[in-house]
Amino acid sequence: MIYIRINEILKEKNKSKYWFVKNMEGSYQSLSKLMNNETNSIYFETLEKACDVLKCKPGDIIKIIK
């Protein structure tokens, strides 16, 4: 299973979901689904923007859980 770690990264950086959504400049609904692992896909553009906003690498956001 692929797991998206955005919530954990936000906690590590003491940032809120509101801060993330505002900086991502996207819709709250779609970003909320991404943060809560309720999505089936992610655009590379969205992943790149999330990496820029969170100052991390794609491997920090995406984890595989067996």
Buried (B, 14 or more C-beta within 10 A) or exposed (E): EEEBBBBBBBEEEEBEBEEBBEBBEBEEEBBBBBBEEEBEEBEEEBBEBBBEBBEBEEEBBBEEEE
